[in-house]
Amino acid sequence: MLKICVMLKQLFFDKTGTLTEGKLELSEIKLLNDNYSKEKSCQIAASLENQSSHPIANAITNYAADNNIEITEIHNFKNIPGKGIIGSINGIEYFAGNESLIKENNIDNIANYSNEGKSVVFIGDESGVIGILTVVDKIRENTSEVIQNLNSQGIQTIMLTGDNEIAAQKVANEIGIKDFYSNLLPEDKLNILDNIRK
């Protein structure tokens, strides 16, 4: 009888919903524009994110629902995969997205709010960033134990995430993963796996 032995060398994990619970919660709204209130900023964010099914979008819309913040109709909606969304409310264009989208829009008042491993959503209008929403996700129970077990068997564990490098490093350190790829678009993750297969 022929026996086939396959040696597992590397194991890749998508962060959100695999290593973490995928049940994100809005933890903070920080204003950067005195013309907007926290409620108004959240209303804009929730109205934009209401068009999306991403876990971060769900965290923001759930917060709006829990706090009786009304969703406003969006026009000229545009989804930019892996970066964010753009749309108009009452003739004013707004955006909600990560650092990649902000840099693309040449907005330079970006600070680093990711040193605690939180996901960051920038909210802005045509003049610049209005505020910053931070979203947190819990690491799954026993994740560290599973990763430690795999590492002890000589299997290289690698995390893939759209989070920026600082946030990704925080999670990787906490669960014991040494190698990770950050700032990834959805297609980037597939490309990494394809390149490794080749």
C-alpha positions as a Markdown table, in Angstrom:
| # | Residue | x | y | z |
|---|---|---|---|---|
| 1 | Met | 0.0 | 0.0 | 0.0 |
| 2 | Leu | 1.4 | 3.3 | -1.1 |
| 3 | Lys | 1.5 | 6.0 | 1.6 |
| 4 | Ile | 1.8 | 9.7 | 0.7 |
| 5 | Cys | 3.2 | 12.1 | 3.3 |
| 6 | Val | 2.7 | 15.8 | 2.7 |
| 7 | Met | 4.9 | 18.2 | 4.7 |
| 8 | Leu | 3.1 | 21.4 | 5.7 |
| 9 | Lys | 5.6 | 24.2 | 5.7 |
| 10 | Gln | 3.6 | 27.4 | 5.7 |
| 11 | Leu | 0.1 | 28.3 | 6.8 |
| 12 | Phe | -1.6 | 31.6 | 5.9 |
| 13 | Phe | -4.3 | 33.3 | 7.9 |
| 14 | Asp | -6.6 | 36.1 | 6.9 |
| 15 | Lys | -6.8 | 38.3 | 10.1 |
| 16 | Thr | -10.4 | 39.5 | 10.3 |
| 17 | Gly | -12.9 | 36.7 | 11.1 |
| 18 | Thr | -10.2 | 34.1 | 11.2 |
| 19 | Leu | -7.7 | 35.1 | 13.8 |
| 20 | Thr | -10.1 | 37.6 | 15.3 |
| 21 | Glu | -13.8 | 37.2 | 16.0 |
| 22 | Gly | -14.9 | 39.5 | 13.1 |
| 23 | Lys | -17.4 | 41.2 | 15.4 |
| 24 | Leu | -16.0 | 44.7 | 15.3 |
| 25 | Glu | -17.2 | 47.6 | 17.5 |
| 26 | Leu | -16.9 | 51.3 | 17.1 |
| 27 | Ser | -14.8 | 52.4 | 20.1 |
| 28 | Glu | -14.1 | 56.1 | 19.5 |
| 29 | Ile | -15.0 | 59.1 | 17.4 |
| 30 | Lys | -12.3 | 61.8 | 17.3 |
| 31 | Leu | -13.2 | 65.1 | 15.7 |
| 32 | Leu | -10.7 | 67.1 | 13.6 |
| 33 | Asn | -13.1 | 69.7 | 12.3 |
| 34 | Asp | -15.1 | 72.1 | 14.7 |
| 35 | Asn | -17.9 | 72.5 | 12.1 |
| 36 | Tyr | -19.0 | 68.9 | 12.8 |
| 37 | Ser | -20.3 | 67.1 | 15.9 |
| 38 | Lys | -19.6 | 63.5 | 16.7 |
| 39 | Glu | -23.2 | 62.6 | 15.9 |
| 40 | Lys | -23.0 | 64.3 | 12.5 |
| 41 | Ser | -19.7 | 62.6 | 11.7 |
| 42 | Cys | -21.1 | 59.3 | 12.7 |
| 43 | Gln | -24.2 | 60.0 | 10.6 |
| 44 | Ile | -22.1 | 60.6 | 7.5 |
| 45 | Ala | -19.9 | 57.6 | 8.1 |
| 46 | Ala | -22.9 | 55.3 | 8.8 |
| 47 | Ser | -24.8 | 56.6 | 5.7 |
| 48 | Leu | -21.8 | 55.8 | 3.5 |
| 49 | Glu | -21.0 | 52.5 | 5.2 |
| 50 | Asn | -24.6 | 51.5 | 4.9 |
| 51 | Gln | -23.9 | 50.7 | 1.3 |
| 52 | Ser | -21.2 | 48.1 | 2.3 |
| 53 | Ser | -21.2 | 44.7 | 4.0 |
| 54 | His | -17.6 | 44.9 | 5.3 |
| 55 | Pro | -17.2 | 44.1 | 9.0 |
| 56 | Ile | -16.0 | 47.6 | 9.7 |
| 57 | Ala | -19.0 | 49.1 | 7.9 |
| 58 | Asn | -21.3 | 46.9 | 10.1 |
| 59 | Ala | -19.6 | 48.1 | 13.3 |
| 60 | Ile | -20.3 | 51.7 | 12.3 |
| 61 | Thr | -23.9 | 51.2 | 11.1 |
| 62 | Asn | -24.7 | 49.1 | 14.3 |
| 63 | Tyr | -23.4 | 51.9 | 16.4 |
| 64 | Ala | -25.6 | 54.4 | 14.6 |
| 65 | Ala | -28.6 | 52.1 | 15.0 |
| 66 | Asp | -27.9 | 51.7 | 18.8 |
| 67 | Asn | -27.6 | 55.4 | 19.2 |
| 68 | Asn | -30.7 | 56.4 | 17.1 |
| 69 | Ile | -28.5 | 58.2 | 14.5 |
| 70 | Glu | -30.5 | 58.5 | 11.2 |
| 71 | Ile | -29.1 | 57.1 | 7.9 |
| 72 | Thr | -29.1 | 59.7 | 5.1 |
| 73 | Glu | -29.6 | 58.9 | 1.4 |
| 74 | Ile | -26.4 | 58.7 | -0.6 |
| 75 | His | -25.9 | 59.8 | -4.2 |
| 76 | Asn | -23.0 | 59.1 | -6.6 |
| 77 | Phe | -21.8 | 56.2 | -4.5 |
| 78 | Lys | -18.4 | 54.8 | -5.3 |
| 79 | Asn | -16.7 | 51.8 | -3.7 |
| 80 | Ile | -12.9 | 51.7 | -3.9 |
| 81 | Pro | -12.0 | 48.1 | -2.9 |
| 82 | Gly | -9.6 | 47.9 | 0.0 |
| 83 | Lys | -9.5 | 51.7 | 0.5 |
| 84 | Gly | -13.0 | 53.1 | 1.2 |
| 85 | Ile | -16.1 | 54.7 | -0.2 |
| 86 | Ile | -17.2 | 58.0 | -1.6 |
| 87 | Gly | -20.7 | 59.5 | -2.0 |
| 88 | Ser | -22.7 | 62.7 | -1.9 |
| 89 | Ile | -25.1 | 63.9 | 0.8 |
| 90 | Asn | -27.2 | 67.0 | -0.1 |
| 91 | Gly | -24.8 | 67.9 | -2.9 |
| 92 | Ile | -21.6 | 67.6 | -0.7 |
| 93 | Glu | -19.1 | 64.8 | -1.5 |
| 94 | Tyr | -18.0 | 62.8 | 1.6 |
| 95 | Phe | -15.6 | 59.9 | 2.0 |
| 96 | Ala | -14.9 | 57.2 | 4.5 |
| 97 | Gly | -11.8 | 55.1 | 4.2 |
| 98 | Asn | -8.4 | 54.0 | 5.4 |
| 99 | Glu | -5.0 | 55.8 | 5.0 |
| 100 | Ser | -4.6 | 54.7 | 1.4 |
| 101 | Leu | -7.8 | 56.5 | 0.4 |
| 102 | Ile | -6.8 | 59.6 | 2.4 |
| 103 | Lys | -3.3 | 59.8 | 0.7 |
| 104 | Glu | -4.9 | 59.4 | -2.7 |
| 105 | Asn | -7.1 | 62.4 | -1.9 |
| 106 | Asn | -4.0 | 64.5 | -1.0 |
| 107 | Ile | -5.2 | 65.1 | 2.5 |
| 108 | Asp | -2.1 | 65.7 | 4.7 |
| 109 | Asn | -3.5 | 66.0 | 8.2 |
| 110 | Ile | -3.0 | 62.3 | 8.9 |
| 111 | Ala | -1.9 | 61.1 | 12.4 |
| 112 | Asn | -1.1 | 57.6 | 13.5 |
| 113 | Tyr | -4.0 | 56.3 | 15.5 |
| 114 | Ser | -3.2 | 52.6 | 15.0 |
| 115 | Asn | -0.6 | 52.0 | 17.7 |
| 116 | Glu | -3.1 | 50.1 | 19.8 |
| 117 | Gly | -4.0 | 47.7 | 17.0 |
| 118 | Lys | -7.3 | 49.4 | 16.2 |
| 119 | Ser | -8.7 | 49.8 | 12.7 |
| 120 | Val | -9.0 | 53.4 | 11.7 |
| 121 | Val | -11.6 | 55.0 | 9.4 |
| 122 | Phe | -11.1 | 58.5 | 8.3 |
| 123 | Ile | -14.2 | 60.6 | 7.5 |
| 124 | Gly | -14.0 | 63.7 | 5.4 |
| 125 | Asp | -15.6 | 66.2 | 3.0 |
| 126 | Glu | -14.3 | 68.1 | 0.1 |
| 127 | Ser | -12.1 | 70.3 | 2.3 |
| 128 | Gly | -10.4 | 67.6 | 4.3 |
| 129 | Val | -10.7 | 65.1 | 7.1 |
| 130 | Ile | -13.6 | 65.7 | 9.5 |
| 131 | Gly | -12.9 | 63.0 | 12.0 |
| 132 | Ile | -11.4 | 59.6 | 12.8 |
| 133 | Leu | -13.4 | 56.5 | 13.9 |
| 134 | Thr | -11.6 | 53.7 | 15.6 |
| 135 | Val | -12.9 | 50.2 | 15.5 |
| 136 | Val | -11.8 | 47.2 | 17.6 |
| 137 | Asp | -12.0 | 43.5 | 17.1 |
| 138 | Lys | -11.3 | 40.8 | 19.6 |
| 139 | Ile | -8.8 | 38.1 | 19.0 |
| 140 | Arg | -10.5 | 34.6 | 19.0 |
| 141 | Glu | -10.1 | 32.5 | 22.1 |
| 142 | Asn | -7.3 | 30.0 | 21.9 |
| 143 | Thr | -5.8 | 31.7 | 18.8 |
| 144 | Ser | -2.4 | 32.2 | 20.5 |
| 145 | Glu | -2.4 | 28.6 | 21.6 |
| 146 | Val | -3.1 | 27.3 | 18.1 |
| 147 | Ile | -0.3 | 29.6 | 16.6 |
| 148 | Gln | 2.2 | 28.5 | 19.3 |
| 149 | Asn | 1.4 | 24.9 | 18.6 |
| 150 | Leu | 1.9 | 25.3 | 14.8 |
| 151 | Asn | 5.2 | 27.3 | 15.4 |
| 152 | Ser | 6.5 | 24.6 | 17.7 |
| 153 | Gln | 6.0 | 22.0 | 14.8 |
| 154 | Gly | 8.2 | 24.2 | 12.5 |
| 155 | Ile | 5.3 | 25.4 | 10.5 |
| 156 | Gln | 5.7 | 29.1 | 9.4 |
| 157 | Thr | 2.5 | 31.0 | 10.3 |
| 158 | Ile | 1.8 | 34.1 | 8.2 |
| 159 | Met | -1.0 | 36.7 | 8.6 |
| 160 | Leu | -2.6 | 38.6 | 5.7 |
| 161 | Thr | -4.4 | 41.9 | 6.5 |
| 162 | Gly | -5.6 | 45.1 | 5.1 |
| 163 | Asp | -4.6 | 46.9 | 8.3 |
| 164 | Asn | -1.7 | 49.2 | 8.3 |
| 165 | Glu | 1.7 | 47.9 | 9.5 |
| 166 | Ile | 1.5 | 49.2 | 13.1 |
| 167 | Ala | -1.9 | 47.7 | 13.7 |
| 168 | Ala | -0.9 | 44.4 | 12.1 |
| 169 | Gln | 2.3 | 44.3 | 14.1 |
| 170 | Lys | 0.3 | 44.7 | 17.3 |
| 171 | Val | -2.0 | 41.8 | 16.5 |
| 172 | Ala | 0.9 | 39.6 | 15.3 |
| 173 | Asn | 2.9 | 40.2 | 18.5 |
| 174 | Glu | -0.2 | 39.4 | 20.6 |
| 175 | Ile | -0.9 | 36.0 | 19.0 |
| 176 | Gly | 2.7 | 35.0 | 18.3 |
| 177 | Ile | 2.9 | 35.3 | 14.5 |
| 178 | Lys | 6.3 | 36.5 | 13.3 |
| 179 | Asp | 5.5 | 37.1 | 9.6 |
| 180 | Phe | 2.7 | 39.2 | 8.1 |
| 181 | Tyr | 1.7 | 41.2 | 5.1 |
| 182 | Ser | -0.1 | 44.5 | 5.8 |
| 183 | Asn | -1.9 | 47.2 | 3.8 |
| 184 | Leu | -3.3 | 44.6 | 1.5 |
| 185 | Leu | -6.1 | 44.9 | -1.0 |
| 186 | Pro | -8.3 | 41.8 | -1.5 |
| 187 | Glu | -6.6 | 41.0 | -4.8 |
| 188 | Asp | -3.1 | 41.5 | -3.1 |
| 189 | Lys | -3.9 | 38.5 | -0.8 |
| 190 | Leu | -4.7 | 36.3 | -3.8 |
| 191 | Asn | -1.6 | 37.4 | -5.6 |
| 192 | Ile | 0.7 | 36.6 | -2.6 |
| 193 | Leu | -0.7 | 33.1 | -2.5 |
| 194 | Asp | -0.4 | 32.6 | -6.3 |
| 195 | Asn | 3.2 | 33.8 | -6.2 |
| 196 | Ile | 4.1 | 31.4 | -3.4 |
| 197 | Arg | 2.4 | 28.4 | -5.1 |
| 198 | Lys | 4.6 | 29.1 | -8.2 |
